[in-house]
Amino acid sequence: MTNMKRQTQVMLVLILALVLIPLFVSSKFWMGFWVMLLFHALIGQSWNILGGYGGQTSYGHAVFFGTGAYVTAVMQTHFGVNAWAGAGVAIAAGAVVGLFIGAVSFRYGLRGSYFALVTLAFAEVFRVIVNAWDFTGSGFGMLLATSIALRQYLAIQSLIALVAIAYVLFNLIVDALYGMIDPRVRSHRGA
């Protein structure tokens, strides 16, 4: 069995175990723990792709995450759209912001510390805009009317899906990068 197949099987077992967590865990502490664990796994995957394989240092991850969170919250509070129904729009909004920041940054060939500083600047600009705009709740943020149990259950389920998607994308990127290398070299790199 190849290493990739074994990793995929292990990932599927982990996903199944994580999907079942809300059925067996009732503690708010442990549900919060699993939500944060999955969130950090997702951030770790994105950092590995951007920083590890892309060679770029970004301090602007909060912009993409915050854009999706605020789009979901605005759609739910102002327009009555369910969080699940608005998830696709929120992801698309985060991607559009990422494309904009990437286009501006890479158009001028920014790399290394310059790219890091530009992403930090964009994160700060977006924070100031959101804190000043009444539509997003200004500096107070937005409160969503859901129960804590439902919120944590939805957070776990959506994070499981995002971590699984990130895992698949990460492996596709690694295969694309190392697929062109001589198989003898590939075996020495552990791929």
Secondary structure, DSSP 4 states (H G I P E B T S, - for coil): --HHHHHHHHHHHHHHHHHHHHHH---HHHHHHHHHHHHHHHHHHHHIIIIIIS----S-HHHHHHHHHHHHHHHHHHH---HHHHHHHHHHHHHHHHHHHHHHHHHTT--HHHHHHHHHHHHHHHHHHHHH-GGGTGGG-------HHHHHHHHHHHHHHHHHHHHHHHHHHHHHHHTTS-HHHHHHTT-
